[in-house]
Amino acid sequence: GKFSKSRGVGVFGDMAKDTGIPADIWRFYLLYLRPEGQDSTFSWTDLMLKNNSELLNNLGNFINRAGMFVCKFFGGTVPDMVLTPDDKRLLARVTLELHQYHQLLEKVRWVAESLGL
């Protein structure tokens, strides 16, 4: 059913840890399920289905395709990457944006905690 912190309904950090499910799987599922404007409903069956169909199948397919591409076009060895000045500018810009994004997330977390949310 719907999570409710006040009613103690849900899977909370200590409970999630005790399941033995790796943290990265929880992260994937919670990001996949995150509500955009309404509450989300959790189910163990859905966690299993999303992990198997979305994460494992899609990630496995991506890794397989990437490996086949490297074998077909590069003799099975990933070539060294040579960054152009444009590449370096793009990476600097992305790094700056990520830094600002993390700062904003911390502000939201601080506000939520100060409001008791």
N, C-alpha and C positions, 0 to 999 in steps of 0.2 A: 504494500500500500504506500501511500504518500508518507514521506519522512516528516517527522515533527520532533524537533529538538525538545520542546517543552513537554511533550507526551512520552518522550523516550522511544519513539518509533523510528527505526532506521538502523543502518549499519554505520557505526561511528569508528573513529580511528583505532581504538584498542580492539574493537571487534573485528575490523578489517584485517588488522595485523594477525590476530589469532586464527584467521581462516587459512593462512599459509599461501594465499594468493599473492603473487609478487606485486609490489607497489606500482610497477609500470602498467600492469593490467588494470588495476584500479584507476590509475590516472587516465588511461585510454578510455575506459568505459565512462567515467564521470565527465570527461570532456565531450565524448560522443553524445551523451545523454543530456548535457547541460541544458537547463531551461532557457528559452529566449524571452519569455514573457509570462510563463505560467509554471506551476509546479510540475515536477517530473515524478513518475511512478517507477519504483525500483522493483525488479524481480530477479531472483537468482537464475531463472531460466533465460531471461533476456541477457543477463550478464554472460552466461555461457554461450548463447547464440551469437551475440555481438563479438565476443572474443574469437570464436571459431570462424565465423563467416566474414566479418569485417577485418579484424586484425590479422589473424593467422593466414587466411586465404589471400587477402590482398597484399599483405606484406610478403608472404611466401612467393606470390606471383611476381611481385616487383623484384625481389632478390633473384629469382630464377631468370627473369628477362634481362636484368642487368648483367648477371654472370654470363649468359649466352651471348650478349652483345660484346662483352669484353673478350670472350673467347673467339668470336667470329671476326672482329675487326682489329683486335690488338694482341692476338696470339696468347690470350689468357693472362696477360699482365696489364695492370692499370698503368697507363703512362704517367710520367711526372706532369704535374700541372704547372704551367707558366702563366702567371697573372699579368695581364696588361695593365697600363695605368687606369683605363676605364674600369676594369675588374676591381682594382684596389679602391677606387673612389666609391664604387657601388658597395663594396664590403664595409667601408667606413660609414657610409650612410645607413646601411642596415644595422650596423653595430650601434650607431647613435639612436636610431628608432627603437631598437630593442631595449636599450638602456632607459630611454624615456618611458617606454611601455612598462618596464619593471617598476620604475618610480611611481607611476600612476597606480599600478596594482597595490603597491605598498600603502599608498595614501588611502585607497578604498578599504583595504584591510584595517588600517588604523581607525578610520571613521566607523566601520562596522563594529569593531571591537569596542570603541568608546561608546557606541549606542547600545551595546549589549546584544548585538546580532550574531 
